[in-house]
């Protein structure tokens, strides 16, 4: 794909295989069949488990886990219980659960916003101008 802002109108028309009269309905259908709709491909959604594991990759969480291990080793060497270690690990675990819940809620909100917004594009079909959904606006 070129930097179209650097090209002249004729060069752009040639590059994207169109003209000032626009595309015919047949050409639009052929391009949709060949390339698919004019929309961004969505990423595969992560599973809840992978989101949960992702929460433990934060540097502060890693520091807390290391601190709890060191605390547990010191406490055991002094004949004390593992209370501090259990508390720190419980806090890290609860933090990870809250992080996953927030991430899932944010994704659901984003999906709801996507459904509410309908992007439109002005297209020319057989020399007539129309407002159309952007996923059906084709140039290639």
N, C-alpha and C positions, 0 to 999 in steps of 0.2 A: 504494500500500500504506500502510495506516494504522499508527500506533503501537499495536499490538494490546494492549499492556499497559495502555493507558489506557481500553480499551473493556470493556463488560460481555459476558458469555457470549453473550447473545442477539444483540447487535450483531455480534460476531465470526462467529457462525453465519450470520447474514444476509449479511455481507460476503463470506465465502468459500463461500457457497451449500452449506451442510451442516447437520446437526443432531446431537443427542446419540446417535442410533442409528447414525450413521456412513453411509458411502456404500455403495451396492449395487455388485456386481461390474460391472454394466453401466455405471454412472456412472463408476467408476474407469477402465474401458476407454475410455469416451467422452472423458474428460479426458486420458488418455495419448495418444489419437489426436489430440486438438485441440491440446494444449500440449507433448506429448512427455514423456519421463520427468522425474521430479523430481530433476534433477541439474544441477550447474553446467556451463556450456558451457566447453570447453577452448579455450585460445588456439591459433591456428595455430602449428605449430612453426617456429622459425627455421632457415634453412639454415646449413650449416657456414660458407659464405662470409660470410653476414651476421653470424654470431657472430665470425668472424675480423676483419671490418671494425670491429665494435663494440669490439674490444680497443684500437683506436687512438684512441678518443674520450676516453680517460682523460687528465687534465691532465698527469700526470707523463710519460706517453708522448709527448704533444705537446711538452713541454719538451725531452725527450731528442731528438726528431726535429729540433727547431729548433736545439738545441745541436750536433747532428751536422752540420747544414747550415752553421752558422756556422764550426765547426771545419774543415769541408772548404774553405770559401772562404778562410779564413785560411791554411790549409796550402798551398793552391794558389798564393796570392799570394806566399808565401815560397819557392815552388819545392819544397815537400815533397810527399810522397805523401798518399794519402787513408786511411792506416791507421787513424787515430782515428775517422774518419767511418764506415768500414766496420765497425769493432768495435762502435761505438755502435748502428748500424742492425741489426747481427746480433743484438745483445742484445735490442733492441726486438722484432725478428721472432721470436726464440726465446721471449720472454716472451708474445707473442700466441699462439703455438702452444700453449704450456703452459696459458694461460688458456682456450683453446677446449677442450682435452682435459679440463680440470677441469670445465668447464661441462657438457660432454656426459656425463661420468661422474656428475655430480650429478643431471642429468635422468634418467638411467637408474636411479639409486638411488631417486629419487622415484617413478618409474613402478612399480618393484618394490614399494615400500611401499604404493602405492595398490592394487596387486593383492592384497596380503596383508590389508589391512583391509577389512572389510565392515561398512558402517554399517547399523544396524538402527533401526527406529522401531516404536513400539507404535501400531497402527491399529485402528479399529473398523469392521468391515464387517458390514452387516446385523445390528446389535446384538451382534456377537461380537467379542471382543478378540483380536488376533493380533500376533505379532512378524513384521515384514516388512522386506525390504530398503528402505532409505530412498528409493531411486530409484522405488519403487512406492508410496510413501506420498504420497497426494494430498489436497490441500485445495481447490485451484482447478481 
